[in-house]
Structures are given as C-alpha cells and as structure tokens.
C-alpha cells in the first residue's frame, strides 16, 4: 500500500502547495485505508485518544479529499490527491475573515481578576497586553489553576507569574490560511491562537483570536467535515 506523507493543495491561482501531514494524521489515514470504513469513535479508540482530540485532524483530512465521510456509516479512504473543492478552500479562507474578538487583560491584572474575566467571558485563554494592545503573554485555564493552588491571596498575585511570555507564544497572522491556523492548533496543542499584526519595535499587536471552535464552525459551515 502507498505511504502517505503529504497532501497536495492548489491555491486559487492554480499554484501547487505541498503540506506535510503530521504523524497522527498519517496513522489516521492508515487506519481508515486498512479498515475500509470506520467511525470516528473507533479511530479514537485505536489511537487511545478522545474524539474531540481528533476532530481537527479528521476535518483537515476530509477537507483535503484524502478521507470522506458518510453519516451513520463512517470515514473511508478516497486517495492522496486533494479534491478540487478542498483545493479552493485552502486558497480562499483566511484568518482575517474568521477571527473573533480577542479577550485581553492588562499586564498589571491580578490572577484573581484574570480568573473572573475568564469566567465572565467564557473563554479558556486570555491574552495579556500592554499599551496599544502589544502582546506580552498568554494565560490559559491550566496556567491560572497552577498558580491558584497553594496561593493564599490571589488578589496580590500578578498574572505575570502565570502567563507564558513572548517570544514563547505561537501566533497567527491575518493573511494566513485557516488551514495554517488549524495545523498550529494541533501541533502546539493549545485551545486558542492570538491573531497579530506588526507593532512598534518588532513587537506584535493582538487584533483577534482563532480557537478550535472557530475551526470547527468553519468546517461545519463548508460541509466538509460531517459528523459520523
């Protein structure tokens, strides 16, 4: 059987772009190709992962035309070449068109206030900024929980003790494709990417966010990732 290592995508200008598939995506392809037709739940069991963890991988492989899906039946192998529909999507849908409003806190915010903001905004990630919206850090639920455990007064603990600092933050730009955003979310195993544009002195300004929910909504909208 052929070994799939990449998917070939055409841009809207008919150029060819080769995207390397992750090791997990290659394993998914092998499972589906060997089984003939298999549900998402069975793929997750085979890899000892949750269905939610695989959702973006399955959506990308379906979008690329490598896999297809039938409701109440399962995923099945189509081939290594992307479908024309998948090719068009890669070149057409950009982060700037699908980003949502970023949820930010200032660098002087306390961990207590950050937790309240996260709860009220119903998000899993906060972007920490200084003047002019310049990104200096990112704080997730897990980051805040780690600091909260054992701390007597969260009103006195600055968020700087909990956040991941620049430049150790994965970002995405406005002109990047939604495929690139999905790939970064999978590779870094984070829930949210800050969308940035160049700021003063080589800094970056936060202008939006892309989350796993953003990607899922796009795939549902396009009808390229049907529930199985």
URLIN-V857613 format. One record per pair of residues at least 6 apart in sequence whose C-alpha atoms are under 6 Angstrom apart, sorted by the first residue. I is the first residue (numbers start at 1). J is the second residue. D is the distance in Angstrom with one decimal. If there is no record, write none. Layout:
I_J_D + I_J_D
This chain:
5_21_5.7 + 6_19_5.6 + 6_20_4.4 + 6_21_5.1 + 7_18_5.9 + 7_19_5.4 + 8_17_5.9 + 8_18_4.7 + 9_16_5.8 + 9_17_5.1 + 9_87_5.1 + 10_16_4.5 + 10_17_5.9 + 10_87_4.9 + 11_91_4.4 + 12_88_5.9 + 12_91_5.1 + 32_76_5.8 + 32_77_5.9 + 33_77_5.2 + 36_76_5.8 + 37_74_5.6 + 37_75_5.4 + 37_76_4.6 + 38_74_4.8 + 38_75_5.3 + 39_74_4.1 + 39_75_5.8 + 44_50_5.6 + 44_51_5.5 + 59_225_5.0 + 61_67_5.6 + 62_68_5.3 + 63_86_5.1 + 63_224_5.5 + 64_82_4.7 + 64_86_5.0 + 65_82_4.5 + 65_83_4.9 + 66_78_5.2 + 66_79_4.8 + 66_80_5.2 + 67_76_5.6 + 67_77_4.7 + 67_78_5.2 + 68_75_5.6 + 68_76_5.5 + 69_75_4.3 + 71_228_4.8 + 72_228_5.4 + 74_228_5.4 + 93_177_6.0 + 94_176_5.8 + 94_177_4.3 + 94_178_5.4 + 95_174_5.3 + 95_176_5.7 + 95_177_5.7 + 95_178_5.5 + 96_174_4.5 + 99_208_5.6 + 99_209_5.4 + 99_210_5.4 + 100_208_5.4 + 100_209_5.4 + 101_208_5.0 + 102_208_4.6 + 102_209_5.2 + 103_126_5.7 + 104_126_5.5 + 104_127_4.6 + 104_128_5.7 + 105_128_5.1 + 106_128_5.6 + 106_129_5.1 + 106_130_5.8 + 107_128_5.7 + 107_129_5.7 + 107_130_5.8 + 109_159_5.9 + 110_155_5.8 + 110_157_5.5 + 110_158_4.3 + 110_159_5.2 + 111_154_5.6 + 111_157_5.7 + 111_158_5.7 + 111_159_4.9 + 112_154_5.0 + 112_155_5.3 + 124_140_5.8 + 124_141_5.6 + 125_139_5.7 + 125_140_4.4 + 126_138_5.8 + 126_139_5.2 + 127_138_4.7 + 128_136_5.8 + 128_137_4.8 + 128_138_5.6 + 129_135_4.6 + 129_136_5.4 + 133_205_5.3 + 133_206_5.8 + 134_204_5.6 + 134_205_4.4 + 135_204_6.0 + 135_205_5.7 + 135_206_5.9 + 136_165_5.8 + 136_166_5.4 + 137_163_5.7 + 137_164_5.3 + 137_165_4.3 + 137_166_5.7 + 138_163_5.2 + 138_164_5.2 + 139_163_4.4 + 143_162_5.4 + 144_162_5.8 + 171_193_5.5 + 171_194_5.2 + 172_195_5.0 + 173_195_5.4 + 173_196_5.3 + 191_211_5.7 + 191_212_5.9 + 192_210_5.7 + 192_211_4.2 + 193_209_5.6 + 193_210_5.2 + 194_209_4.6 + 195_206_5.8 + 195_207_5.7 + 195_208_4.7 + 195_209_5.0 + 196_204_5.9 + 196_205_5.3 + 196_206_4.6 + 196_207_5.5 + 197_204_5.6 + 197_205_5.4 + 198_204_4.6 + 199_205_5.4 + 219_225_5.6
